[in-house]
Amino acid sequence: MSVKDSIRDTVTSNNVVLYMKGTKDMPQCGFSSRVAGVLNFMGVDFVDVNVLADEQIRQGIKDYSDWPTIPQLYVKGEFVGGSDIITEMTLSGELDQLFDDKGVAYSKEAADKIREANG
Amino acid sequence: MSKQEEIRAALEAAFTPRALDVINESHQHAGHAGHDGTGESHYRVRIAADVFKGMSRVARHRAVHEALGKDLVGRIHALALEITD
């Protein structure tokens, strides 16, 4: 399977996938850590892919989405954004809306807490 | 030209922004991954331009990446973007 096919397979066969540096339990970059932290805190069930463990995926994911940076969040196969966009969407409530629309389970209460703490 | 000046020049040429701040935050990341010791690794851009109206968040970011070009983006470890219309 080509790198591109393998990425497509991963993002379409899992509801929520985060390509990141490090793992959800041990992020190795502040930006990856921020997005994984939001998803963890909101109780979202997501698959983490550590790009540092695979140089082909590290470059391949940038080509796949035509997006130059890591982390990258995918929901139901669709590229949502990197750390700036996910942060903005969390604070504006757009991320809740996206999860609602896509049928992804999360804690609305936890999301509200993040907004209260950053309001 | 410093990278900060390169970023500013590219964005001014592409978007004629109403407001543009290019902030070098490299010193805040001393000792972290990607801090390469040059003092030119981490940047934050705040840009406001009419052209972003009606564009999705992803499209706005892509437009900025494209304006900067692969070469410059590749030479920066981190670029935080705050984009408004």
N, CA and C atoms of all chains as a GROMACS GRO file, in nm:
protein
  612
    1MET      N    1   0.085  -0.119   0.000
    1MET     CA    2   0.000   0.000   0.000
    1MET      C    3   0.089   0.125   0.000
    2SER      N    4   0.057   0.224  -0.083
    2SER     CA    5   0.136   0.348  -0.084
    2SER      C    6   0.108   0.425   0.045
    3VAL      N    7   0.197   0.521   0.074
    3VAL     CA    8   0.180   0.603   0.195
    3VAL      C    9   0.045   0.674   0.191
    4LYS      N   10   0.013   0.726   0.073
    4LYS     CA   11  -0.111   0.800   0.057
    4LYS      C   12  -0.233   0.710   0.085
    5ASP      N   13  -0.230   0.589   0.030
    5ASP     CA   14  -0.340   0.495   0.053
    5ASP      C   15  -0.350   0.458   0.200
    6SER      N   16  -0.234   0.440   0.262
    6SER     CA   17  -0.234   0.401   0.401
    6SER      C   18  -0.291   0.512   0.488
    7ILE      N   19  -0.259   0.639   0.455
    7ILE     CA   20  -0.315   0.752   0.530
    7ILE      C   21  -0.466   0.761   0.508
    8ARG      N   22  -0.507   0.745   0.381
    8ARG     CA   23  -0.650   0.752   0.351
    8ARG      C   24  -0.726   0.644   0.428
    9ASP      N   25  -0.665   0.527   0.432
    9ASP     CA   26  -0.725   0.416   0.505
    9ASP      C   27  -0.740   0.450   0.655
   10THR      N   28  -0.635   0.507   0.712
   10THR     CA   29  -0.638   0.542   0.855
   10THR      C   30  -0.745   0.647   0.886
   11VAL      N   31  -0.749   0.754   0.804
   11VAL     CA   32  -0.841   0.864   0.837
   11VAL      C   33  -0.986   0.832   0.803
   12THR      N   34  -1.008   0.735   0.714
   12THR     CA   35  -1.147   0.703   0.682
   12THR      C   36  -1.202   0.587   0.765
   13SER      N   37  -1.112   0.505   0.821
   13SER     CA   38  -1.162   0.392   0.899
   13SER      C   39  -1.168   0.423   1.049
   14ASN      N   40  -1.125   0.545   1.086
   14ASN     CA   41  -1.137   0.589   1.225
   14ASN      C   42  -1.210   0.723   1.228
   15ASN      N   43  -1.297   0.743   1.326
   15ASN     CA   44  -1.376   0.866   1.330
   15ASN      C   45  -1.290   0.991   1.349
   16VAL      N   46  -1.197   0.983   1.444
   16VAL     CA   47  -1.113   1.100   1.476
   16VAL      C   48  -0.968   1.054   1.482
   17VAL      N   49  -0.884   1.119   1.401
   17VAL     CA   50  -0.742   1.083   1.399
   17VAL      C   51  -0.658   1.210   1.415
   18LEU      N   52  -0.560   1.203   1.503
   18LEU     CA   53  -0.467   1.314   1.519
   18LEU      C   54  -0.327   1.269   1.481
   19TYR      N   55  -0.273   1.330   1.375
   19TYR     CA   56  -0.132   1.311   1.340
   19TYR      C   57  -0.054   1.410   1.424
   20MET      N   58   0.039   1.358   1.503
   20MET     CA   59   0.105   1.445   1.601
   20MET      C   60   0.250   1.402   1.622
   21LYS      N   61   0.325   1.489   1.689
   21LYS     CA   62   0.461   1.453   1.730
   21LYS      C   63   0.452   1.396   1.870
   22GLY      N   64   0.487   1.270   1.883
   22GLY     CA   65   0.470   1.201   2.010
   22GLY      C   66   0.336   1.129   2.011
   23THR      N   67   0.292   1.089   2.130
   23THR     CA   68   0.166   1.018   2.144
   23THR      C   69   0.071   1.099   2.233
   24LYS      N   70  -0.056   1.057   2.236
   24LYS     CA   71  -0.152   1.133   2.317
   24LYS      C   72  -0.113   1.131   2.465
   25ASP      N   73  -0.045   1.025   2.506
   25ASP     CA   74  -0.002   1.018   2.646
   25ASP      C   75   0.133   1.086   2.669
   26MET      N   76   0.212   1.093   2.562
   26MET     CA   77   0.342   1.158   2.577
   26MET      C   78   0.374   1.243   2.453
   27PRO      N   79   0.307   1.358   2.442
   27PRO     CA   80   0.332   1.446   2.327
   27PRO      C   81   0.475   1.501   2.333
   28GLN      N   82   0.532   1.523   2.214
   28GLN     CA   83   0.671   1.572   2.214
   28GLN      C   84   0.684   1.708   2.148
   29CYS      N   85   0.576   1.782   2.145
   29CYS     CA   86   0.580   1.916   2.087
   29CYS      C   87   0.463   1.991   2.148
   30GLY      N   88   0.484   2.120   2.178
   30GLY     CA   89   0.380   2.198   2.244
   30GLY      C   90   0.250   2.207   2.165
   31PHE      N   91   0.263   2.215   2.032
   31PHE     CA   92   0.144   2.231   1.949
   31PHE      C   93   0.063   2.101   1.944
   32SER      N   94   0.134   1.989   1.930
   32SER     CA   95   0.068   1.859   1.934
   32SER      C   96   0.004   1.837   2.071
   33SER      N   97   0.076   1.876   2.173
   33SER     CA   98   0.030   1.858   2.310
   33SER      C   99  -0.101   1.934   2.334
   34ARG      N  100  -0.110   2.053   2.276
   34ARG     CA  101  -0.228   2.136   2.297
   34ARG      C  102  -0.353   2.070   2.237
   35VAL      N  103  -0.340   2.019   2.115
   35VAL     CA  104  -0.457   1.958   2.050
   35VAL      C  105  -0.493   1.825   2.116
   36ALA      N  106  -0.392   1.742   2.145
   36ALA     CA  107  -0.420   1.615   2.212
   36ALA      C  108  -0.484   1.643   2.349
   37GLY      N  109  -0.437   1.747   2.416
   37GLY     CA  110  -0.491   1.783   2.547
   37GLY      C  111  -0.638   1.820   2.540
   38VAL      N  112  -0.676   1.897   2.438
   38VAL     CA  113  -0.816   1.937   2.420
   38VAL      C  114  -0.903   1.812   2.398
   39LEU      N  115  -0.857   1.724   2.309
   39LEU     CA  116  -0.936   1.603   2.278
   39LEU      C  117  -0.946   1.512   2.400
   40ASN      N  118  -0.835   1.495   2.468
   40ASN     CA  119  -0.836   1.414   2.591
   40ASN      C  120  -0.934   1.471   2.693
   41PHE      N  121  -0.923   1.602   2.713
   41PHE     CA  122  -1.006   1.668   2.814
   41PHE      C  123  -1.154   1.659   2.778
   42MET      N  124  -1.184   1.667   2.648
   42MET     CA  125  -1.323   1.659   2.603
   42MET      C  126  -1.372   1.514   2.595
   43GLY      N  127  -1.284   1.423   2.629
   43GLY     CA  128  -1.325   1.282   2.631
   43GLY      C  129  -1.351   1.223   2.494
   44VAL      N  130  -1.285   1.277   2.392
   44VAL     CA  131  -1.304   1.228   2.256
   44VAL      C  132  -1.219   1.102   2.236
   45ASP      N  133  -1.281   0.999   2.181
   45ASP     CA  134  -1.210   0.876   2.149
   45ASP      C  135  -1.138   0.898   2.016
   46PHE      N  136  -1.005   0.909   2.019
   46PHE     CA  137  -0.933   0.935   1.894
   46PHE      C  138  -0.809   0.848   1.880
   47VAL      N  139  -0.770   0.829   1.755
   47VAL     CA  140  -0.649   0.753   1.725
   47VAL      C  141  -0.534   0.853   1.708
   48ASP      N  142  -0.423   0.828   1.775
   48ASP     CA  143  -0.306   0.914   1.759
   48ASP      C  144  -0.204   0.844   1.670
   49VAL      N  145  -0.149   0.920   1.576
   49VAL     CA  146  -0.042   0.866   1.491
   49VAL      C  147   0.082   0.950   1.516
   50ASN      N  148   0.186   0.886   1.566
   50ASN     CA  149   0.310   0.956   1.598
   50ASN      C  150   0.398   0.967   1.473
   51VAL      N  151   0.404   1.088   1.416
   51VAL     CA  152   0.480   1.104   1.291
   51VAL      C  153   0.631   1.090   1.314
   52LEU      N  154   0.674   1.108   1.437
   52LEU     CA  155   0.818   1.096   1.465
   52LEU      C  156   0.865   0.951   1.453
   53ALA      N  157   0.768   0.858   1.457
   53ALA     CA  158   0.802   0.716   1.449
   53ALA      C  159   0.813   0.668   1.305
   54ASP      N  160   0.775   0.753   1.208
   54ASP     CA  161   0.773   0.709   1.069
   54ASP      C  162   0.796   0.827   0.975
   55GLU      N  163   0.914   0.836   0.922
   55GLU     CA  164   0.952   0.951   0.837
   55GLU      C  165   0.862   0.960   0.712
   56GLN      N  166   0.819   0.843   0.659
   56GLN     CA  167   0.733   0.845   0.539
   56GLN      C  168   0.597   0.906   0.569
   57ILE      N  169   0.544   0.874   0.686
   57ILE     CA  170   0.415   0.931   0.726
   57ILE      C  171   0.433   1.080   0.758
   58ARG      N  172   0.545   1.113   0.820
   58ARG     CA  173   0.570   1.252   0.858
   58ARG      C  174   0.564   1.343   0.736
   59GLN      N  175   0.628   1.301   0.626
   59GLN     CA  176   0.621   1.380   0.503
   59GLN      C  177   0.489   1.353   0.430
   60GLY      N  178   0.445   1.227   0.433
   60GLY     CA  179   0.325   1.188   0.359
   60GLY      C  180   0.200   1.262   0.402
   61ILE      N  181   0.188   1.288   0.531
   61ILE     CA  182   0.066   1.354   0.580
   61ILE      C  183   0.062   1.500   0.535
   62LYS      N  184   0.181   1.561   0.522
   62LYS     CA  185   0.187   1.700   0.473
   62LYS      C  186   0.145   1.706   0.326
   63ASP      N  187   0.186   1.606   0.250
   63ASP     CA  188   0.148   1.601   0.108
   63ASP      C  189  -0.001   1.568   0.094
   64TYR      N  190  -0.047   1.479   0.181
   64TYR     CA  191  -0.186   1.432   0.172
   64TYR      C  192  -0.285   1.549   0.184
   65SER      N  193  -0.259   1.635   0.282
   65SER     CA  194  -0.352   1.745   0.309
   65SER      C  195  -0.306   1.877   0.247
   66ASP      N  196  -0.188   1.877   0.184
   66ASP     CA  197  -0.126   2.000   0.138
   66ASP      C  198  -0.122   2.102   0.252
   67TRP      N  199  -0.069   2.057   0.362
   67TRP     CA  200  -0.062   2.139   0.485
   67TRP      C  201   0.076   2.118   0.544
   68PRO      N  202   0.151   2.226   0.571
   68PRO     CA  203   0.295   2.208   0.598
   68PRO      C  204   0.333   2.170   0.741
   69THR      N  205   0.234   2.164   0.830
   69THR     CA  206   0.272   2.148   0.972
   69THR      C  207   0.198   2.033   1.040
   70ILE      N  208   0.253   1.992   1.152
   70ILE     CA  209   0.196   1.891   1.241
   70ILE      C  210   0.168   1.965   1.372
   71PRO      N  211   0.062   1.940   1.444
   71PRO     CA  212  -0.040   1.836   1.427
   71PRO      C  213  -0.142   1.864   1.317
   72GLN      N  214  -0.212   1.756   1.279
   72GLN     CA  215  -0.324   1.765   1.185
   72GLN      C  216  -0.438   1.679   1.236
   73LEU      N  217  -0.556   1.740   1.246
   73LEU     CA  218  -0.673   1.667   1.295
   73LEU      C  219  -0.767   1.631   1.180
   74TYR      N  220  -0.809   1.504   1.179
   74TYR     CA  221  -0.905   1.455   1.080
   74TYR      C  222  -1.028   1.402   1.152
   75VAL      N  223  -1.145   1.442   1.101
   75VAL     CA  224  -1.270   1.389   1.154
   75VAL      C  225  -1.347   1.327   1.038
   76LYS      N  226  -1.378   1.199   1.050
   76LYS     CA  227  -1.447   1.124   0.944
   76LYS      C  228  -1.382   1.146   0.808
   77GLY      N  229  -1.251   1.138   0.807
   77GLY     CA  230  -1.178   1.145   0.682
   77GLY      C  231  -1.148   1.285   0.632
   78GLU      N  232  -1.206   1.385   0.701
   78GLU     CA  233  -1.191   1.522   0.652
   78GLU      C  234  -1.087   1.597   0.736
   79PHE      N  235  -0.995   1.666   0.668
   79PHE     CA  236  -0.895   1.745   0.738
   79PHE      C  237  -0.962   1.868   0.802
   80VAL      N  238  -0.944   1.886   0.932
   80VAL     CA  239  -1.009   1.997   1.002
   80VAL      C  240  -0.913   2.113   1.023
   81GLY      N  241  -0.789   2.084   1.060
   81GLY     CA  242  -0.694   2.193   1.080
   81GLY      C  243  -0.578   2.153   1.168
   82GLY      N  244  -0.492   2.253   1.193
   82GLY     CA  245  -0.378   2.236   1.282
   82GLY      C  246  -0.406   2.299   1.418
   83SER      N  247  -0.302   2.326   1.494
   83SER     CA  248  -0.324   2.366   1.633
   83SER      C  249  -0.393   2.503   1.647
   84ASP      N  250  -0.359   2.599   1.561
   84ASP     CA  251  -0.426   2.730   1.571
   84ASP      C  252  -0.575   2.716   1.546
   85ILE      N  253  -0.609   2.643   1.439
   85ILE     CA  254  -0.749   2.630   1.398
   85ILE      C  255  -0.828   2.553   1.504
   86ILE      N  256  -0.769   2.446   1.555
   86ILE     CA  257  -0.841   2.367   1.656
   86ILE      C  258  -0.862   2.449   1.783
   87THR      N  259  -0.760   2.527   1.820
   87THR     CA  260  -0.775   2.614   1.938
   87THR      C  261  -0.888   2.714   1.917
   88GLU      N  262  -0.889   2.779   1.802
   88GLU     CA  263  -0.993   2.879   1.772
   88GLU      C  264  -1.132   2.813   1.771
   89MET      N  265  -1.139   2.694   1.709
   89MET     CA  266  -1.268   2.626   1.698
   89MET      C  267  -1.317   2.576   1.835
   90THR      N  268  -1.224   2.540   1.922
   90THR     CA  269  -1.262   2.498   2.056
   90THR      C  270  -1.323   2.615   2.131
   91LEU      N  271  -1.256   2.730   2.123
   91LEU     CA  272  -1.302   2.846   2.200
   91LEU      C  273  -1.430   2.905   2.142
   92SER      N  274  -1.452   2.892   2.011
   92SER     CA  275  -1.571   2.951   1.950
   92SER      C  276  -1.692   2.857   1.956
   93GLY      N  277  -1.668   2.728   1.989
   93GLY     CA  278  -1.777   2.632   1.990
   93GLY      C  279  -1.795   2.560   1.856
   94GLU      N  280  -1.717   2.600   1.755
   94GLU     CA  281  -1.729   2.536   1.624
   94GLU      C  282  -1.688   2.388   1.627
   95LEU      N  283  -1.595   2.354   1.719
   95LEU     CA  284  -1.551   2.215   1.727
   95LEU      C  285  -1.666   2.129   1.781
   96ASP      N  286  -1.739   2.181   1.882
   96ASP     CA  287  -1.857   2.110   1.933
   96ASP      C  288  -1.955   2.084   1.818
   97GLN      N  289  -1.977   2.191   1.740
   97GLN     CA  290  -2.072   2.184   1.628
   97GLN      C  291  -2.030   2.077   1.528
   98LEU      N  292  -1.900   2.075   1.499
   98LEU     CA  293  -1.847   1.976   1.404
   98LEU      C  294  -1.868   1.835   1.458
   99PHE      N  295  -1.838   1.814   1.587
   99PHE     CA  296  -1.857   1.682   1.647
   99PHE      C  297  -2.005   1.644   1.648
  100ASP      N  298  -2.091   1.741   1.676
  100ASP     CA  299  -2.236   1.716   1.671
  100ASP      C  300  -2.277   1.671   1.530
  101ASP      N  301  -2.233   1.749   1.431
  101ASP     CA  302  -2.270   1.722   1.292
  101ASP      C  303  -2.221   1.584   1.247
  102LYS      N  304  -2.101   1.547   1.294
  102LYS     CA  305  -2.039   1.423   1.246
  102LYS      C  306  -2.072   1.304   1.336
  103GLY      N  307  -2.147   1.329   1.443
  103GLY     CA  308  -2.184   1.219   1.532
  103GLY      C  309  -2.067   1.165   1.613
  104VAL      N  310  -1.977   1.256   1.654
  104VAL     CA  311  -1.864   1.216   1.739
  104VAL      C  312  -1.897   1.249   1.884
  105ALA      N  313  -1.880   1.149   1.972
  105ALA     CA  314  -1.914   1.171   2.113
  105ALA      C  315  -1.806   1.254   2.182
  106TYR      N  316  -1.850   1.347   2.269
  106TYR     CA  317  -1.756   1.429   2.346
  106TYR      C  318  -1.832   1.486   2.465
  107SER      N  319  -1.759   1.542   2.560
  107SER     CA  320  -1.825   1.603   2.674
  107SER      C  321  -1.843   1.752   2.652
  108LYS      N  322  -1.967   1.793   2.638
  108LYS     CA  323  -1.999   1.936   2.620
  108LYS      C  324  -1.956   2.014   2.746
  109GLU      N  325  -1.975   1.949   2.860
  109GLU     CA  326  -1.939   2.012   2.988
  109GLU      C  327  -1.790   2.047   2.992
  110ALA      N  328  -1.708   1.950   2.947
  110ALA     CA  329  -1.563   1.971   2.946
  110ALA      C  330  -1.527   2.084   2.848
  111ALA      N  331  -1.594   2.085   2.733
  111ALA     CA  332  -1.568   2.190   2.635
  111ALA      C  333  -1.603   2.327   2.692
  112ASP      N  334  -1.715   2.334   2.766
  112ASP     CA  335  -1.754   2.460   2.829
  112ASP      C  336  -1.650   2.503   2.932
  113LYS      N  337  -1.595   2.404   3.003
  113LYS     CA  338  -1.492   2.436   3.103
  113LYS      C  339  -1.369   2.499   3.039
  114ILE      N  340  -1.330   2.445   2.924
  114ILE     CA  341  -1.215   2.503   2.853
  114ILE      C  342  -1.246   2.648   2.817
  115ARG      N  343  -1.369   2.671   2.769
  115ARG     CA  344  -1.405   2.808   2.729
  115ARG      C  345  -1.411   2.901   2.849
  116GLU      N  346  -1.462   2.850   2.961
  116GLU     CA  347  -1.466   2.934   3.082
  116GLU      C  348  -1.326   2.973   3.125
  117ALA      N  349  -1.235   2.876   3.120
  117ALA     CA  350  -1.098   2.900   3.166
  117ALA      C  351  -1.022   2.994   3.073
  118ASN      N  352  -1.070   3.004   2.948
  118ASN     CA  353  -0.999   3.088   2.850
  118ASN      C  354  -1.084   3.206   2.802
  119GLY      N  355  -1.193   3.232   2.873
  119GLY     CA  356  -1.287   3.335   2.829
  119GLY      C  357  -1.242   3.477   2.855
  120MET      N  358   1.813   4.008   0.457
  120MET     CA  359   1.681   4.032   0.516
  120MET      C  360   1.656   3.925   0.623
  121SER      N  361   1.607   3.965   0.740
  121SER     CA  362   1.573   3.866   0.842
  121SER      C  363   1.448   3.790   0.798
  122LYS      N  364   1.424   3.675   0.860
  122LYS     CA  365   1.302   3.600   0.826
  122LYS      C  366   1.178   3.682   0.859
  123GLN      N  367   1.187   3.758   0.969
  123GLN     CA  368   1.074   3.843   1.008
  123GLN      C  369   1.040   3.941   0.895
  124GLU      N  370   1.143   4.001   0.837
  124GLU     CA  371   1.123   4.095   0.726
  124GLU      C  372   1.073   4.023   0.600
  125GLU      N  373   1.124   3.903   0.579
  125GLU     CA  374   1.079   3.823   0.463
  125GLU      C  375   0.930   3.793   0.474
  126ILE      N  376   0.888   3.752   0.594
  126ILE     CA  377   0.746   3.718   0.617
  126ILE      C  378   0.660   3.841   0.592
  127ARG      N  379   0.702   3.952   0.651
  127ARG     CA  380   0.625   4.076   0.638
  127ARG      C  381   0.613   4.118   0.491
  128ALA      N  382   0.723   4.114   0.420
  128ALA     CA  383   0.724   4.157   0.280
  128ALA      C  384   0.631   4.069   0.196
  129ALA      N  385   0.637   3.937   0.218
  129ALA     CA  386   0.556   3.845   0.139
  129ALA      C  387   0.407   3.868   0.165
  130LEU      N  388   0.372   3.890   0.292
  130LEU     CA  389   0.230   3.906   0.327
  130LEU      C  390   0.176   4.041   0.281
  131GLU      N  391   0.258   4.144   0.290
  131GLU     CA  392   0.214   4.275   0.243
  131GLU      C  393   0.189   4.271   0.092
  132ALA      N  394   0.279   4.206   0.021
  132ALA     CA  395   0.264   4.197  -0.125
  132ALA      C  396   0.140   4.118  -0.164
  133ALA      N  397   0.111   4.010  -0.088
  133ALA     CA  398   0.002   3.921  -0.129
  133ALA      C  399  -0.136   3.974  -0.088
  134PHE      N  400  -0.145   4.040   0.028
  134PHE     CA  401  -0.279   4.066   0.084
  134PHE      C  402  -0.310   4.215   0.108
  135THR      N  403  -0.213   4.305   0.086
  135THR     CA  404  -0.232   4.445   0.129
  135THR      C  405  -0.317   4.454   0.256
  136PRO      N  406  -0.264   4.400   0.365
  136PRO     CA  407  -0.344   4.390   0.488
  136PRO      C  408  -0.372   4.527   0.553
  137ARG      N  409  -0.485   4.535   0.622
  137ARG     CA  410  -0.517   4.655   0.702
  137ARG      C  411  -0.430   4.660   0.825
  138ALA      N  412  -0.401   4.542   0.879
  138ALA     CA  413  -0.317   4.532   0.998
  138ALA      C  414  -0.229   4.410   0.984
  139LEU      N  415  -0.104   4.424   1.025
  139LEU     CA  416  -0.011   4.311   1.015
  139LEU      C  417   0.095   4.320   1.125
  140ASP      N  418   0.100   4.218   1.209
  140ASP     CA  419   0.207   4.206   1.308
  140ASP      C  420   0.281   4.076   1.281
  141VAL      N  421   0.412   4.086   1.271
  141VAL     CA  422   0.495   3.965   1.262
  141VAL      C  423   0.584   3.966   1.386
  142ILE      N  424   0.559   3.869   1.473
  142ILE     CA  425   0.627   3.869   1.602
  142ILE      C  426   0.721   3.749   1.611
  143ASN      N  427   0.844   3.776   1.645
  143ASN     CA  428   0.942   3.668   1.662
  143ASN      C  429   0.932   3.617   1.806
  144GLU      N  430   0.884   3.494   1.821
  144GLU     CA  431   0.866   3.436   1.955
  144GLU      C  432   0.973   3.332   1.986
  145SER      N  433   1.078   3.331   1.906
  145SER     CA  434   1.181   3.226   1.919
  145SER      C  435   1.238   3.219   2.060
  146HIS      N  436   1.258   3.335   2.122
  146HIS     CA  437   1.320   3.337   2.256
  146HIS      C  438   1.234   3.264   2.360
  147GLN      N  439   1.099   3.257   2.333
  147GLN     CA  440   1.010   3.189   2.428
  147GLN      C  441   1.026   3.037   2.422
  148HIS      N  442   1.096   2.990   2.320
  148HIS     CA  443   1.104   2.846   2.300
  148HIS      C  444   1.246   2.793   2.321
  149ALA      N  445   1.329   2.872   2.386
  149ALA     CA  446   1.468   2.830   2.409
  149ALA      C  447   1.470   2.694   2.479
  150GLY      N  448   1.547   2.603   2.425
  150GLY     CA  449   1.561   2.472   2.488
  150GLY      C  450   1.456   2.372   2.447
  151HIS      N  451   1.348   2.419   2.378
  151HIS     CA  452   1.244   2.326   2.333
  151HIS      C  453   1.280   2.269   2.196
  152ALA      N  454   1.204   2.167   2.156
  152ALA     CA  455   1.224   2.108   2.023
  152ALA      C  456   1.207   2.215   1.917
  153GLY      N  457   1.294   2.214   1.818
  153GLY     CA  458   1.280   2.306   1.706
  153GLY      C  459   1.349   2.438   1.728
  154HIS      N  460   1.389   2.467   1.852
  154HIS     CA  461   1.464   2.589   1.878
  154HIS      C  462   1.606   2.563   1.831
  155ASP      N  463   1.643   2.628   1.720
  155ASP     CA  464   1.769   2.590   1.656
  155ASP      C  465   1.884   2.684   1.693
  156GLY      N  466   1.859   2.777   1.784
  156GLY     CA  467   1.966   2.864   1.830
  156GLY      C  468   1.991   2.986   1.743
  157THR      N  469   1.920   2.995   1.630
  157THR     CA  470   1.940   3.111   1.542
  157THR      C  471   1.857   3.231   1.588
  158GLY      N  472   1.761   3.206   1.675
  158GLY     CA  473   1.670   3.312   1.715
  158GLY      C  474   1.567   3.341   1.607
  159GLU      N  475   1.559   3.256   1.505
  159GLU     CA  476   1.465   3.276   1.395
  159GLU      C  477   1.388   3.147   1.366
  160SER      N  478   1.325   3.091   1.468
  160SER     CA  479   1.258   2.961   1.451
  160SER      C  480   1.107   2.967   1.471
  161HIS      N  481   1.060   3.053   1.561
  161HIS     CA  482   0.918   3.056   1.598
  161HIS      C  483   0.859   3.196   1.573
  162TYR      N  484   0.753   3.201   1.496
  162TYR     CA  485   0.690   3.330   1.466
  162TYR      C  486   0.539   3.325   1.490
  163ARG      N  487   0.485   3.442   1.520
  163ARG     CA  488   0.339   3.458   1.526
  163ARG      C  489   0.301   3.571   1.431
  164VAL      N  490   0.201   3.546   1.349
  164VAL     CA  491   0.153   3.647   1.255
  164VAL      C  492   0.009   3.682   1.289
  165ARG      N  493  -0.018   3.811   1.306
  165ARG     CA  494  -0.156   3.859   1.317
  165ARG      C  495  -0.183   3.942   1.194
  166ILE      N  496  -0.280   3.897   1.116
  166ILE     CA  497  -0.306   3.968   0.990
  166ILE      C  498  -0.456   3.989   0.971
  167ALA      N  499  -0.491   4.109   0.926
  167ALA     CA  500  -0.631   4.140   0.894
  167ALA      C  501  -0.634   4.194   0.752
  168ALA      N  502  -0.714   4.130   0.667
  168ALA     CA  503  -0.725   4.176   0.528
  168ALA      C  504  -0.863   4.140   0.473
  169ASP      N  505  -0.915   4.228   0.390
  169ASP     CA  506  -1.049   4.207   0.332
  169ASP      C  507  -1.058   4.078   0.251
  170VAL      N  508  -0.947   4.042   0.191
  170VAL     CA  509  -0.946   3.927   0.099
  170VAL      C  510  -0.984   3.796   0.170
  171PHE      N  511  -0.972   3.793   0.302
  171PHE     CA  512  -1.004   3.670   0.374
  171PHE      C  513  -1.155   3.651   0.397
  172LYS      N  514  -1.233   3.755   0.366
  172LYS     CA  515  -1.380   3.744   0.382
  172LYS      C  516  -1.435   3.625   0.305
  173GLY      N  517  -1.521   3.551   0.372
  173GLY     CA  518  -1.587   3.439   0.303
  173GLY      C  519  -1.501   3.314   0.290
  174MET      N  520  -1.375   3.320   0.336
  174MET     CA  521  -1.289   3.202   0.327
  174MET      C  522  -1.296   3.123   0.457
  175SER      N  523  -1.291   2.990   0.446
  175SER     CA  524  -1.289   2.905   0.565
  175SER      C  525  -1.156   2.923   0.637
  176ARG      N  526  -1.151   2.874   0.760
  176ARG     CA  527  -1.025   2.884   0.836
  176ARG      C  528  -0.911   2.815   0.762
  177VAL      N  529  -0.941   2.695   0.713
  177VAL     CA  530  -0.836   2.620   0.644
  177VAL      C  531  -0.791   2.695   0.519
  178ALA      N  532  -0.886   2.752   0.444
  178ALA     CA  533  -0.852   2.825   0.322
  178ALA      C  534  -0.766   2.948   0.354
  179ARG      N  535  -0.797   3.015   0.465
  179ARG     CA  536  -0.717   3.132   0.504
  179ARG      C  537  -0.573   3.093   0.534
  180HIS      N  538  -0.559   2.985   0.609
  180HIS     CA  539  -0.424   2.940   0.642
  180HIS      C  540  -0.348   2.898   0.516
  181ARG      N  541  -0.420   2.827   0.427
  181ARG     CA  542  -0.355   2.784   0.304
  181ARG      C  543  -0.307   2.904   0.222
  182ALA      N  544  -0.390   3.009   0.218
  182ALA     CA  545  -0.354   3.128   0.141
  182ALA      C  546  -0.227   3.192   0.197
  183VAL      N  547  -0.216   3.195   0.330
  183VAL     CA  548  -0.096   3.252   0.392
  183VAL      C  549   0.026   3.163   0.364
  184HIS      N  550   0.007   3.032   0.377
  184HIS     CA  551   0.119   2.940   0.348
  184HIS      C  552   0.168   2.962   0.204
  185GLU      N  553   0.071   2.974   0.114
  185GLU     CA  554   0.105   2.988  -0.027
  185GLU      C  555   0.179   3.119  -0.053
  186ALA      N  556   0.134   3.226   0.012
  186ALA     CA  557   0.198   3.357  -0.006
  186ALA      C  558   0.343   3.354   0.044
  187LEU      N  559   0.366   3.280   0.151
  187LEU     CA  560   0.502   3.274   0.207
  187LEU      C  561   0.591   3.183   0.122
  188GLY      N  562   0.530   3.083   0.062
  188GLY     CA  563   0.607   2.991  -0.022
  188GLY      C  564   0.666   2.877   0.058
  189LYS      N  565   0.682   2.764  -0.009
  189LYS     CA  566   0.731   2.641   0.056
  189LYS      C  567   0.869   2.662   0.118
  190ASP      N  568   0.954   2.737   0.049
  190ASP     CA  569   1.091   2.754   0.095
  190ASP      C  570   1.094   2.824   0.232
  191LEU      N  571   1.026   2.937   0.241
  191LEU     CA  572   1.026   3.013   0.367
  191LEU      C  573   0.955   2.934   0.478
  192VAL      N  574   0.839   2.874   0.445
  192VAL     CA  575   0.767   2.794   0.545
  192VAL      C  576   0.857   2.680   0.595
  193GLY      N  577   0.934   2.622   0.502
  193GLY     CA  578   1.022   2.512   0.539
  193GLY      C  579   1.137   2.554   0.629
  194ARG      N  580   1.172   2.683   0.625
  194ARG     CA  581   1.283   2.730   0.707
  194ARG      C  582   1.240   2.779   0.845
  195ILE      N  583   1.109   2.777   0.871
  195ILE     CA  584   1.057   2.820   1.001
  195ILE      C  585   1.008   2.697   1.075
  196HIS      N  586   1.042   2.684   1.202
  196HIS     CA  587   0.996   2.567   1.276
  196HIS      C  588   0.847   2.578   1.308
  197ALA      N  589   0.804   2.698   1.348
  197ALA     CA  590   0.664   2.713   1.389
  197ALA      C  591   0.611   2.850   1.352
  198LEU      N  592   0.490   2.849   1.298
  198LEU     CA  593   0.426   2.973   1.256
  198LEU      C  594   0.283   2.972   1.309
  199ALA      N  595   0.258   3.054   1.411
  199ALA     CA  596   0.122   3.065   1.463
  199ALA      C  597   0.050   3.174   1.384
  200LEU      N  598  -0.073   3.144   1.339
  200LEU     CA  599  -0.146   3.240   1.255
  200LEU      C  600  -0.276   3.283   1.322
  201GLU      N  601  -0.295   3.414   1.328
  201GLU     CA  602  -0.424   3.470   1.370
  201GLU      C  603  -0.472   3.555   1.255
  202ILE      N  604  -0.575   3.504   1.186
  202ILE     CA  605  -0.618   3.565   1.060
  202ILE      C  606  -0.761   3.617   1.073
  203THR      N  607  -0.781   3.744   1.043
  203THR     CA  608  -0.918   3.799   1.046
  203THR      C  609  -0.946   3.875   0.917
  204ASP      N  610  -1.076   3.892   0.889
  204ASP     CA  611  -1.109   3.966   0.766
  204ASP      C  612  -1.151   4.108   0.799
   0.00000   0.00000   0.00000
